[in-house]
Amino acid sequence: MAKKNVLIIGAGGVAQVVAHKVAQQAAEFGDLHIANRTQARADAIIQTLRDKGHQMPFTSHALDAMDAGAVEALIRQVDAGIVINVGTAFINMTVLEGCIRAGAAYIDTAIHEDPTKICETPPWYGNYEWKRREDVAAAGITAILGAGFDPGVVNAYARLAEDEYFDKIDSIDIVDINAGSHGRWFATNFDPEINFREFTGVVYSWQGGEWRTNKMFEVGREWDLPVVGKRKAYLSGHDEVHSLSARYKDADVRFWMGFGDHYINVFTVLKNLGLLSEQPVRTAEGQEVVPLKVVKAVLPDPASLAPDYEGKTCIGDLVKGSLNGKPGEVFIYNVADHKEAFNEVGSQGISYTAGVPPVAAAILVARGVWDVKKMVNVEELPARPFLELLGDLGLPTRVIDATGDHPI
């Protein structure tokens, strides 16, 4: 059977990781295509692949991914069997539509967002992607949603706990700590617009069988984690809570993100000044601008942080439950190193942890293991093949359970 060509949509730091990992695993795929609104950025990624000595066929394309017809046409033109969408979350639905029309497998790393709305009512997936489930099944394609790290790998951690540790899950606490430093006065680790939008609205968590709401930075606690040690993290709204709450209805599902005091101070000032608003305002000169887009324009490009980034990340799930009536808990996690990521693929650790998992998903689709011909979130798929493959690709999983701290 012919190997599937891969089309990457997007050309940021995560796309660069995806491209390098696809190139490293060239034997699994056919040709590699990279499409972006600004073709020169795709060309730049291809140059980094050539600099590393990769030889598989690479081609760049200019694409308006907000145009489903253009996405469909490009998929057909390059005969892409797998599309990995790592562009802005604003393009999910048009890229998905293009895949449905053209018959290509679809993989993304975040929930779709409407540029005019922030922190939509849960379950957020139900507002957009899940409405296309029947269309995906009718087209006979596989669509894997949220296959980054969080969402993505952390969803697989929950599924591993379900499959191998508990017959009843009581709580899933996802903890994301970046203990690295990029040396800039202030920057975000991925698209500033998407980053800030996560934290300017309502914080949703699933507790006691219902959606609970809080304000950002209202609920915090200290976590003592492997390698990175004691870190303060705050209850935050996040993509994976919206799908995990559907599968684990009787469990509490929460997401905790680590923030330093400096980030919180800057964020608070920007928010209180109205500079994080997604709604247009008019200047005294009559120009209409969106404050959030202005802030994005003046902050460093997250991809530019990579050369100076040092330190590590620790992201994992603390899952509590019981097996045969006996209570217990398990922490399933990964530690990644910013400098190691840069040395390997030219990106920082946050991009690395987000970019490796969709490639693992693509490999499993190409092999048929995850080619399920329907729309799924990661927790609906067998976890162990995914996590074992991730270990081979550079993101090993470890577990702290009753026997100690060990690899899966």
DRENDO-1510 file (C-alpha; in Angstrom, 1 decimal, always signed):
<recs>
REC; n; res; u; v; w
REC; 1; MET; +0.0; +0.0; +0.0 .
REC; 2; ALA; +1.3; +3.5; -0.9 .
REC; 3; LYS; +2.5; +5.6; +1.9 .
REC; 4; LYS; +0.5; +8.6; +2.8 .
REC; 5; ASN; +1.7; +12.1; +1.9 .
REC; 6; VAL; +1.5; +14.5; +4.9 .
REC; 7; LEU; +0.3; +18.1; +4.7 .
REC; 8; ILE; +1.3; +20.4; +7.6 .
REC; 9; ILE; -0.8; +23.5; +7.9 .
REC; 10; GLY; +0.9; +26.3; +9.8 .
REC; 11; ALA; +4.5; +27.4; +10.0 .
REC; 12; GLY; +5.2; +28.5; +13.6 .
REC; 13; GLY; +7.3; +26.9; +16.3 .
REC; 14; VAL; +5.1; +23.9; +16.7 .
REC; 15; ALA; +4.9; +23.3; +12.9 .
REC; 16; GLN; +8.7; +23.3; +12.8 .
REC; 17; VAL; +8.8; +20.5; +15.4 .
REC; 18; VAL; +6.1; +18.5; +13.5 .
REC; 19; ALA; +8.1; +18.9; +10.2 .
REC; 20; HIS; +11.4; +17.7; +11.8 .
REC; 21; LYS; +9.7; +14.7; +13.4 .
REC; 22; VAL; +7.9; +13.7; +10.2 .
REC; 23; ALA; +11.3; +14.0; +8.4 .
REC; 24; GLN; +13.0; +11.9; +11.1 .
REC; 25; GLN; +10.3; +9.3; +10.5 .
REC; 26; ALA; +10.3; +9.6; +6.7 .
REC; 27; ALA; +10.0; +5.8; +6.3 .
REC; 28; GLU; +6.5; +6.0; +7.7 .
REC; 29; PHE; +5.2; +8.5; +5.1 .
REC; 30; GLY; +5.3; +9.6; +1.5 .
REC; 31; ASP; +6.1; +13.3; +0.7 .
REC; 32; LEU; +6.0; +16.2; +3.1 .
REC; 33; HIS; +4.1; +19.4; +2.3 .
REC; 34; ILE; +4.0; +22.6; +4.4 .
REC; 35; ALA; +1.4; +25.2; +3.8 .
REC; 36; ASN; +1.1; +28.7; +5.4 .
REC; 37; ARG; -0.5; +32.0; +4.7 .
REC; 38; THR; +3.0; +33.4; +4.3 .
REC; 39; GLN; +4.8; +30.9; +2.2 .
REC; 40; ALA; +8.3; +32.2; +3.2 .
REC; 41; ARG; +7.7; +30.9; +6.7 .
REC; 42; ALA; +7.1; +27.4; +5.3 .
REC; 43; ASP; +10.2; +27.8; +3.2 .
REC; 44; ALA; +12.2; +28.7; +6.3 .
REC; 45; ILE; +11.1; +25.5; +8.0 .
REC; 46; ILE; +12.1; +23.5; +4.9 .
REC; 47; GLN; +15.5; +25.1; +5.0 .
REC; 48; THR; +16.0; +23.9; +8.6 .
REC; 49; LEU; +15.1; +20.4; +7.5 .
REC; 50; ARG; +17.7; +20.5; +4.7 .
REC; 51; ASP; +20.3; +22.0; +7.2 .
REC; 52; LYS; +19.8; +18.8; +9.3 .
REC; 53; GLY; +20.4; +16.6; +6.2 .
REC; 54; HIS; +16.9; +15.3; +5.8 .
REC; 55; GLN; +16.2; +14.0; +2.3 .
REC; 56; MET; +12.5; +13.2; +1.9 .
REC; 57; PRO; +10.7; +15.3; -0.7 .
REC; 58; PHE; +9.6; +18.7; +0.8 .
REC; 59; THR; +7.3; +21.3; -0.8 .
REC; 60; SER; +6.0; +24.6; +0.5 .
REC; 61; HIS; +2.7; +26.2; -0.4 .
REC; 62; ALA; +0.8; +29.5; +0.2 .
REC; 63; LEU; -2.6; +28.8; +1.6 .
REC; 64; ASP; -5.5; +30.8; +3.1 .
REC; 65; ALA; -6.6; +28.1; +5.5 .
REC; 66; MET; -9.8; +30.1; +6.4 .
REC; 67; ASP; -11.0; +29.1; +2.9 .
REC; 68; ALA; -12.3; +25.5; +3.0 .
REC; 69; GLY; -12.3; +25.3; -0.8 .
REC; 70; ALA; -8.7; +26.3; -0.9 .
REC; 71; VAL; -7.8; +23.7; +1.7 .
REC; 72; GLU; -9.7; +21.0; -0.2 .
REC; 73; ALA; -8.0; +22.0; -3.5 .
REC; 74; LEU; -4.5; +21.8; -1.9 .
REC; 75; ILE; -5.2; +18.4; -0.3 .
REC; 76; ARG; -6.2; +17.1; -3.7 .
REC; 77; GLN; -3.3; +18.7; -5.5 .
REC; 78; VAL; -0.6; +17.2; -3.3 .
REC; 79; ASP; -2.6; +13.9; -2.7 .
REC; 80; ALA; -2.3; +14.3; +1.1 .
REC; 81; GLY; -3.5; +11.3; +3.1 .
REC; 82; ILE; -2.9; +13.0; +6.5 .
REC; 83; VAL; -3.4; +16.7; +7.4 .
REC; 84; ILE; -1.7; +17.9; +10.6 .
REC; 85; ASN; -3.3; +21.3; +11.5 .
REC; 86; VAL; -1.0; +23.3; +13.7 .
REC; 87; GLY; -2.0; +26.7; +12.6 .
REC; 88; THR; -4.1; +29.1; +14.7 .
REC; 89; ALA; -7.2; +27.6; +16.4 .
REC; 90; PHE; -9.3; +29.9; +14.2 .
REC; 91; ILE; -8.9; +27.7; +11.2 .
REC; 92; ASN; -9.9; +24.3; +12.6 .
REC; 93; MET; -13.4; +24.2; +11.1 .
REC; 94; THR; -12.3; +25.2; +7.6 .
REC; 95; VAL; -9.4; +22.8; +7.6 .
REC; 96; LEU; -11.6; +20.0; +8.9 .
REC; 97; GLU; -14.2; +20.8; +6.2 .
REC; 98; GLY; -11.4; +20.6; +3.5 .
REC; 99; CYS; -10.4; +17.2; +4.9 .
REC; 100; ILE; -14.0; +15.9; +4.8 .
REC; 101; ARG; -14.4; +17.0; +1.2 .
REC; 102; ALA; -11.1; +15.6; +0.1 .
REC; 103; GLY; -11.1; +12.4; +2.1 .
REC; 104; ALA; -7.9; +13.1; +4.2 .
REC; 105; ALA; -7.3; +12.2; +7.8 .
REC; 106; TYR; -7.4; +15.2; +10.1 .
REC; 107; ILE; -5.3; +15.8; +13.2 .
REC; 108; ASP; -5.2; +19.0; +15.3 .
REC; 109; THR; -3.9; +20.1; +18.7 .
REC; 110; ALA; -6.6; +22.5; +20.1 .
REC; 111; ILE; -10.3; +23.3; +20.1 .
REC; 112; HIS; -11.6; +25.6; +17.4 .
REC; 113; GLU; -12.0; +29.2; +18.4 .
REC; 114; ASP; -14.2; +32.0; +17.0 .
REC; 115; PRO; -12.1; +35.2; +16.9 .
REC; 116; THR; -15.1; +37.2; +18.4 .
REC; 117; LYS; -15.7; +34.9; +21.4 .
REC; 118; ILE; -13.6; +33.9; +24.4 .
REC; 119; CYS; -14.0; +30.9; +26.8 .
REC; 120; GLU; -17.2; +29.6; +25.3 .
REC; 121; THR; -19.8; +27.6; +27.2 .
REC; 122; PRO; -18.9; +24.0; +27.8 .
REC; 123; PRO; -18.5; +21.5; +26.5 .
REC; 124; TRP; -16.6; +23.7; +24.0 .
REC; 125; TYR; -16.0; +20.9; +21.5 .
REC; 126; GLY; -19.8; +20.6; +21.3 .
REC; 127; ASN; -20.0; +24.1; +19.8 .
REC; 128; TYR; -17.8; +23.3; +16.8 .
REC; 129; GLU; -16.0; +20.0; +16.1 .
REC; 130; TRP; -18.4; +17.5; +17.6 .
REC; 131; LYS; -21.2; +18.9; +15.3 .
REC; 132; ARG; -19.3; +17.3; +12.4 .
REC; 133; ARG; -19.0; +13.8; +13.8 .
REC; 134; GLU; -21.6; +12.3; +11.4 .
REC; 135; ASP; -20.0; +14.1; +8.4 .
REC; 136; VAL; -16.6; +12.7; +9.3 .
REC; 137; ALA; -18.0; +9.2; +9.7 .
REC; 138; ALA; -20.0; +9.5; +6.4 .
REC; 139; ALA; -16.8; +10.6; +4.6 .
REC; 140; GLY; -14.9; +7.5; +6.0 .
REC; 141; ILE; -12.0; +9.6; +7.4 .
REC; 142; THR; -10.3; +9.7; +10.7 .
REC; 143; ALA; -10.4; +13.0; +12.7 .
REC; 144; ILE; -8.3; +13.0; +15.9 .
REC; 145; LEU; -9.0; +16.1; +18.0 .
REC; 146; GLY; -6.6; +17.8; +20.4 .
REC; 147; ALA; -3.5; +15.6; +19.7 .
REC; 148; GLY; -0.9; +17.9; +21.2 .
REC; 149; PHE; +0.4; +17.5; +24.7 .
REC; 150; ASP; -2.3; +19.3; +26.6 .
REC; 151; PRO; -4.8; +18.5; +25.2 .
REC; 152; GLY; -3.5; +15.2; +23.8 .
REC; 153; VAL; -0.9; +13.3; +25.8 .
REC; 154; VAL; -2.6; +14.2; +29.1 .
REC; 155; ASN; -5.8; +12.7; +27.7 .
REC; 156; ALA; -3.9; +9.5; +27.0 .
REC; 157; TYR; -2.5; +9.6; +30.5 .
REC; 158; ALA; -6.1; +9.6; +31.8 .
REC; 159; ARG; -7.0; +6.7; +29.5 .
REC; 160; LEU; -3.9; +4.8; +30.7 .
REC; 161; ALA; -5.0; +5.2; +34.3 .
REC; 162; GLU; -8.5; +3.9; +33.3 .
REC; 163; ASP; -7.1; +0.9; +31.4 .
REC; 164; GLU; -4.3; -0.2; +33.8 .
REC; 165; TYR; -4.9; +1.3; +37.3 .
REC; 166; PHE; -8.5; +1.8; +38.2 .
REC; 167; ASP; -12.0; +0.5; +37.6 .
REC; 168; LYS; -13.4; +3.7; +39.0 .
REC; 169; ILE; -11.8; +7.2; +38.6 .
REC; 170; ASP; -12.6; +9.9; +41.1 .
REC; 171; SER; -10.5; +12.8; +40.0 .
REC; 172; ILE; -8.1; +13.9; +37.2 .
REC; 173; ASP; -5.9; +16.8; +37.9 .
REC; 174; ILE; -3.8; +17.9; +35.0 .
REC; 175; VAL; -0.7; +19.9; +36.0 .
REC; 176; ASP; +1.4; +21.9; +33.5 .
REC; 177; ILE; +4.6; +23.5; +34.8 .
REC; 178; ASN; +7.1; +25.3; +32.7 .
REC; 179; ALA; +10.2; +25.8; +34.9 .
REC; 180; GLY; +12.2; +27.2; +32.0 .
REC; 181; SER; +13.5; +30.7; +31.4 .
REC; 182; HIS; +13.8; +32.5; +28.0 .
REC; 183; GLY; +15.6; +35.6; +29.3 .
REC; 184; ARG; +13.1; +38.1; +27.9 .
REC; 185; TRP; +11.4; +40.7; +30.0 .
REC; 186; PHE; +8.0; +39.2; +29.0 .
REC; 187; ALA; +6.9; +36.8; +26.3 .
REC; 188; THR; +4.4; +34.0; +25.8 .
REC; 189; ASN; +5.4; +30.5; +24.8 .
REC; 190; PHE; +3.0; +30.2; +22.0 .
REC; 191; ASP; +0.7; +32.5; +20.0 .
REC; 192; PRO; +0.1; +35.5; +22.3 .
REC; 193; GLU; -3.4; +36.0; +21.0 .
REC; 194; ILE; -4.4; +32.4; +21.8 .
REC; 195; ASN; -2.4; +32.4; +25.1 .
REC; 196; PHE; -4.1; +35.4; +26.5 .
REC; 197; ARG; -7.6; +34.4; +25.3 .
REC; 198; GLU; -7.3; +31.3; +27.4 .
REC; 199; PHE; -7.0; +33.4; +30.6 .
REC; 200; THR; -9.2; +36.4; +30.1 .
REC; 201; GLY; -12.6; +34.7; +30.4 .
REC; 202; VAL; -14.3; +32.2; +32.8 .
REC; 203; VAL; -12.3; +29.3; +34.2 .
REC; 204; TYR; -14.4; +26.2; +33.7 .
REC; 205; SER; -13.8; +22.9; +35.6 .
REC; 206; TRP; -15.9; +19.8; +36.0 .
REC; 207; GLN; -16.6; +19.0; +39.6 .
REC; 208; GLY; -19.4; +17.2; +41.4 .
REC; 209; GLY; -21.0; +16.2; +38.1 .
REC; 210; GLU; -21.4; +19.8; +36.9 .
REC; 211; TRP; -19.5; +22.7; +35.5 .
REC; 212; ARG; -18.0; +25.1; +38.0 .
REC; 213; THR; -16.8; +28.6; +37.3 .
REC; 214; ASN; -14.0; +30.6; +38.8 .
REC; 215; LYS; -11.9; +33.7; +37.8 .
REC; 216; MET; -8.4; +33.3; +36.5 .
REC; 217; PHE; -5.8; +33.2; +39.4 .
REC; 218; GLU; -8.6; +32.8; +41.9 .
REC; 219; VAL; -7.7; +29.3; +43.0 .
REC; 220; GLY; -4.0; +28.3; +43.3 .
REC; 221; ARG; -2.0; +25.7; +45.1 .
REC; 222; GLU; +1.6; +24.5; +45.4 .
REC; 223; TRP; +2.6; +21.3; +43.7 .
REC; 224; ASP; +5.7; +19.3; +44.4 .
REC; 225; LEU; +6.6; +17.6; +41.1 .
REC; 226; PRO; +9.5; +15.5; +39.8 .
REC; 227; VAL; +12.6; +17.4; +38.6 .
REC; 228; VAL; +11.1; +20.9; +38.7 .
REC; 229; GLY; +10.2; +20.7; +42.5 .
REC; 230; LYS; +7.7; +22.9; +44.3 .
REC; 231; ARG; +5.7; +25.2; +41.9 .
REC; 232; LYS; +2.6; +27.3; +42.2 .
REC; 233; ALA; -0.2; +26.5; +39.7 .
REC; 234; TYR; -3.6; +27.9; +39.3 .
REC; 235; LEU; -6.9; +26.4; +38.3 .
REC; 236; SER; -7.4; +27.3; +34.6 .
REC; 237; GLY; -9.8; +26.6; +31.9 .
REC; 238; HIS; -8.4; +24.3; +29.2 .
REC; 239; ASP; -9.4; +22.3; +26.1 .
REC; 240; GLU; -9.0; +18.8; +27.6 .
REC; 241; VAL; -11.4; +19.4; +30.4 .
REC; 242; HIS; -14.2; +19.8; +27.8 .
REC; 243; SER; -13.7; +16.3; +26.4 .
REC; 244; LEU; -12.5; +14.4; +29.5 .
REC; 245; SER; -15.6; +15.5; +31.3 .
REC; 246; ALA; -17.7; +13.7; +28.7 .
REC; 247; ARG; -15.9; +10.4; +29.2 .
REC; 248; TYR; -15.4; +10.7; +33.0 .
REC; 249; LYS; -18.7; +12.1; +34.0 .
REC; 250; ASP; -18.4; +10.9; +37.6 .
REC; 251; ALA; -14.9; +12.2; +38.2 .
REC; 252; ASP; -13.7; +15.7; +39.0 .
REC; 253; VAL; -11.6; +17.1; +36.1 .
REC; 254; ARG; -9.4; +20.1; +36.6 .
REC; 255; PHE; -6.5; +21.8; +34.8 .
REC; 256; TRP; -3.7; +23.6; +36.7 .
REC; 257; MET; -1.2; +25.9; +34.9 .
REC; 258; GLY; +1.9; +27.2; +36.5 .
REC; 259; PHE; +2.5; +30.9; +36.5 .
REC; 260; GLY; +5.2; +33.2; +38.1 .
REC; 261; ASP; +4.3; +36.4; +39.8 .
REC; 262; HIS; +5.8; +38.5; +37.0 .
REC; 263; TYR; +3.5; +36.9; +34.4 .
REC; 264; ILE; +0.5; +37.4; +36.6 .
REC; 265; ASN; +1.4; +41.1; +37.2 .
REC; 266; VAL; +1.9; +41.9; +33.5 .
REC; 267; PHE; -1.2; +40.0; +32.6 .
REC; 268; THR; -3.3; +41.8; +35.2 .
REC; 269; VAL; -2.1; +45.3; +34.1 .
REC; 270; LEU; -2.8; +44.5; +30.4 .
REC; 271; LYS; -6.2; +43.1; +31.2 .
REC; 272; ASN; -7.2; +46.0; +33.4 .
REC; 273; LEU; -6.1; +48.5; +30.8 .
REC; 274; GLY; -8.4; +46.7; +28.2 .
REC; 275; LEU; -5.4; +45.7; +26.1 .
REC; 276; LEU; -6.4; +42.0; +26.1 .
REC; 277; SER; -9.8; +42.7; +24.5 .
REC; 278; GLU; -10.7; +41.0; +21.3 .
REC; 279; GLN; -13.2; +43.7; +20.5 .
REC; 280; PRO; -12.2; +46.5; +18.1 .
REC; 281; VAL; -11.6; +50.0; +19.3 .
REC; 282; ARG; -11.2; +53.3; +17.4 .
REC; 283; THR; -8.2; +55.5; +17.9 .
REC; 284; ALA; -8.3; +59.3; +18.0 .
REC; 285; GLU; -7.0; +59.2; +14.4 .
REC; 286; GLY; -9.9; +57.1; +13.3 .
REC; 287; GLN; -8.1; +53.8; +12.9 .
REC; 288; GLU; -9.9; +50.7; +14.1 .
REC; 289; VAL; -7.6; +48.3; +15.9 .
REC; 290; VAL; -8.1; +45.2; +18.1 .
REC; 291; PRO; -6.1; +45.7; +21.3 .
REC; 292; LEU; -5.2; +42.0; +21.7 .
REC; 293; LYS; -3.7; +42.0; +18.2 .
REC; 294; VAL; -1.7; +45.1; +19.0 .
REC; 295; VAL; -0.3; +43.4; +22.1 .
REC; 296; LYS; +0.5; +40.3; +20.0 .
REC; 297; ALA; +2.3; +42.5; +17.4 .
REC; 298; VAL; +4.7; +44.0; +20.0 .
REC; 299; LEU; +5.6; +40.9; +21.9 .
REC; 300; PRO; +8.4; +38.5; +20.8 .
REC; 301; ASP; +7.5; +35.8; +18.3 .
REC; 302; PRO; +7.4; +32.6; +20.4 .
REC; 303; ALA; +9.6; +30.8; +17.9 .
REC; 304; SER; +12.3; +33.4; +18.5 .
REC; 305; LEU; +12.7; +32.4; +22.2 .
REC; 306; ALA; +14.1; +29.0; +21.4 .
REC; 307; PRO; +17.9; +29.7; +21.2 .
REC; 308; ASP; +18.0; +31.2; +24.7 .
REC; 309; TYR; +15.6; +28.9; +26.5 .
REC; 310; GLU; +16.9; +26.9; +29.4 .
REC; 311; GLY; +15.3; +24.6; +32.0 .
REC; 312; LYS; +12.6; +22.0; +31.9 .
REC; 313; THR; +8.9; +21.4; +31.8 .
REC; 314; CYS; +6.9; +18.9; +33.8 .
REC; 315; ILE; +3.4; +18.0; +32.6 .
REC; 316; GLY; +1.3; +15.2; +34.0 .
REC; 317; ASP; -2.0; +13.8; +35.4 .
REC; 318; LEU; -2.6; +13.1; +39.1 .
REC; 319; VAL; -5.4; +10.5; +38.9 .
REC; 320; LYS; -7.2; +9.2; +41.9 .
REC; 321; GLY; -9.6; +6.3; +42.0 .
REC; 322; SER; -10.1; +2.8; +43.1 .
REC; 323; LEU; -9.6; -0.8; +41.9 .
REC; 324; ASN; -11.8; -3.5; +43.3 .
REC; 325; GLY; -12.9; -1.0; +46.0 .
REC; 326; LYS; -9.3; -0.2; +47.1 .
REC; 327; PRO; -8.5; +3.5; +46.7 .
REC; 328; GLY; -5.2; +4.7; +45.2 .
REC; 329; GLU; -3.6; +7.4; +43.1 .
REC; 330; VAL; -1.1; +7.6; +40.3 .
REC; 331; PHE; +0.9; +10.5; +38.7 .
REC; 332; ILE; +1.7; +10.0; +35.0 .
REC; 333; TYR; +4.0; +12.6; +33.6 .
REC; 334; ASN; +6.7; +13.7; +31.2 .
REC; 335; VAL; +9.7; +16.0; +31.7 .
REC; 336; ALA; +11.1; +17.8; +28.7 .
REC; 337; ASP; +14.2; +20.0; +28.3 .
REC; 338; HIS; +14.2; +23.3; +26.4 .
REC; 339; LYS; +17.8; +23.2; +25.4 .
REC; 340; GLU; +17.7; +19.6; +24.2 .
REC; 341; ALA; +14.6; +20.4; +22.1 .
REC; 342; PHE; +16.4; +23.3; +20.5 .
REC; 343; ASN; +19.5; +21.3; +19.7 .
REC; 344; GLU; +17.4; +18.6; +18.1 .
REC; 345; VAL; +14.8; +20.5; +16.1 .
REC; 346; GLY; +15.5; +24.3; +16.6 .
REC; 347; SER; +12.4; +24.9; +18.8 .
REC; 348; GLN; +11.9; +25.4; +22.5 .
REC; 349; GLY; +10.4; +22.8; +24.8 .
REC; 350; ILE; +6.8; +24.1; +24.8 .
REC; 351; SER; +6.7; +23.8; +21.0 .
REC; 352; TYR; +8.4; +20.4; +21.3 .
REC; 353; THR; +5.9; +18.9; +23.6 .
REC; 354; ALA; +3.1; +20.2; +21.4 .
REC; 355; GLY; +4.6; +19.1; +18.1 .
REC; 356; VAL; +5.8; +15.6; +18.7 .
REC; 357; PRO; +2.4; +14.1; +19.7 .
REC; 358; PRO; +0.5; +14.9; +16.4 .
REC; 359; VAL; +3.3; +13.1; +14.5 .
REC; 360; ALA; +2.9; +10.1; +16.8 .
REC; 361; ALA; -0.8; +10.2; +16.0 .
REC; 362; ALA; -0.1; +10.5; +12.3 .
REC; 363; ILE; +2.2; +7.4; +12.4 .
REC; 364; LEU; -0.5; +5.4; +14.2 .
REC; 365; VAL; -3.0; +6.5; +11.6 .
REC; 366; ALA; -0.6; +5.5; +8.8 .
REC; 367; ARG; +0.0; +2.1; +10.4 .
REC; 368; GLY; -3.8; +1.6; +10.8 .
REC; 369; VAL; -3.7; +1.4; +14.6 .
REC; 370; TRP; -5.5; +4.7; +15.1 .
REC; 371; ASP; -7.2; +4.9; +11.7 .
REC; 372; VAL; -10.6; +4.6; +13.2 .
REC; 373; LYS; -12.6; +6.3; +10.3 .
REC; 374; LYS; -14.5; +8.6; +12.7 .
REC; 375; MET; -14.0; +11.6; +14.9 .
REC; 376; VAL; -12.4; +11.0; +18.3 .
REC; 377; ASN; -10.6; +12.7; +21.1 .
REC; 378; VAL; -7.4; +11.1; +22.2 .
REC; 379; GLU; -8.9; +9.5; +25.4 .
REC; 380; GLU; -11.2; +7.4; +23.1 .
REC; 381; LEU; -8.2; +5.7; +21.6 .
REC; 382; PRO; -5.9; +3.0; +23.1 .
REC; 383; ALA; -3.3; +4.9; +25.1 .
REC; 384; ARG; -0.3; +2.5; +25.4 .
REC; 385; PRO; +0.6; +2.4; +21.7 .
REC; 386; PHE; +0.6; +6.2; +21.6 .
REC; 387; LEU; +2.6; +6.6; +24.8 .
REC; 388; GLU; +5.2; +4.0; +23.9 .
REC; 389; LEU; +5.7; +5.6; +20.4 .
REC; 390; LEU; +6.1; +9.0; +22.1 .
REC; 391; GLY; +8.9; +7.6; +24.1 .
REC; 392; ASP; +10.6; +6.5; +20.9 .
REC; 393; LEU; +10.1; +10.0; +19.5 .
REC; 394; GLY; +11.6; +11.9; +22.5 .
REC; 395; LEU; +8.7; +12.3; +25.0 .
REC; 396; PRO; +9.0; +9.4; +27.4 .
REC; 397; THR; +6.3; +8.8; +30.0 .
REC; 398; ARG; +7.0; +8.0; +33.6 .
REC; 399; VAL; +4.6; +6.9; +36.4 .
REC; 400; ILE; +4.7; +7.4; +40.1 .
REC; 401; ASP; +2.5; +4.7; +41.7 .
REC; 402; ALA; +2.6; +2.4; +44.7 .
REC; 403; THR; +5.8; +0.8; +43.4 .
REC; 404; GLY; +7.8; +4.1; +43.0 .
REC; 405; ASP; +8.8; +6.3; +40.0 .
REC; 406; HIS; +9.4; +4.3; +36.8 .
REC; 407; PRO; +8.9; +4.3; +33.0 .
REC; 408; ILE; +5.6; +3.0; +31.7 .
</recs>
